[in-house]
Amino acid sequence: IYKDKAKFLQLLSVYKKQIIKDEYCRTLVGNVEKLLAAEKYKDAAEVNDFIKAVAYAVNDTAGKSLFWLYEAEIKWQIGKNMNLQQFQKKYIATIIY
């Protein structure tokens, strides 16, 4: 629903104060952490994008900060794993030849 901006903003206006009061974005970060631990980076990025949409729509400054923190973490993890995989392929190729 958050990708349908008009509908998202319409529903969000009803819950705006509650989202900030209950620290909804902080709660969602736990899901991002679990997905990162399971190396499910695409899923972690999708949840993090949802955090961004909510945080910016309700002007949740803590949520905005958390989004950017985990955006960097996700990109770092993806880059780290890609480099490791590239290294492993190169190393295996060297051993075979």
C-alpha positions, 0 to 999 in steps of 0.5 A: 500500500505504501507504493500507492502514495495517495492511499498511503498518505490518506490512511497514514494521516489517521495514525500519524501521532500513534506511529510517532508515539509508539516508535513504529519505525524503531520496531520495524528496524528489528525486522531489518536486523533479523533479515540482515543476520539471515543474509536476506539483503533484498528483503532487508532493503524492502523493509528499510524502504518501508521505514523510509516511507513511513518516517518521511510521511509522518516526519519521524526524525528518529525513523529517518535516522534509522533508515539511513543507518540501515541503508548504509549497513545493507549496502556495506553487507551487500558489497562485502559479500559480493567482494567475498564471492568474487574473491572465492571464485578467483581463488577457486579458479587459481587452484584448479589451474 
